[in-house]
Amino acid sequence: MFHNVHVRAIVHATEDEERVLDAMETVSGSRKVERTRTRGYHGNPILILTQEFKRKAEINELWKHLRPAIPDILMRLDERTSDDCILYVRFDKQEAAQGRLVVVEHDDVILLRAKVKAYPARKDIAIRVMREYLRGFL
């Protein structure tokens, strides 16, 4: 149902990397991350943590792990899906650090980006495919 799923979080200089890793584990079920160090607009150090899921089995495990958030994702599936058939879901980073999956719209988040397998690649088809797939985890 998905070509791949990416999970990303930004660790600002004022944040504890271990706490953000805990939050990512709440979202993805995994602590395996790639780290990229960079600088912000004002020169502040930023660490970007990313996870990539490509195999069908690991993507299925990720969605099983995300089961509690699926109803919230399904409610606004149309708004969360781009014309390029990509699903975007934002999880509150602070809530995730406490072990809770809360879907939000603000910026301090762990971002999940999933490329949907839809043939032909149209948003309406992607939404139908995702709806059917995600309901299978409820």
Secondary structure by P-SEA (a helix, b strand, c coil): cccbbbbbbbbcccccaaaaaaaaaaaccccbbbbbbbccccccbbbbbbbbbccaaaaaaaaaaaccaaaaaaacccccccccbbbbbbccaaaaaacbbbbbcccccbbbbbbbbcccccaaaaaaaaaaaaaaac
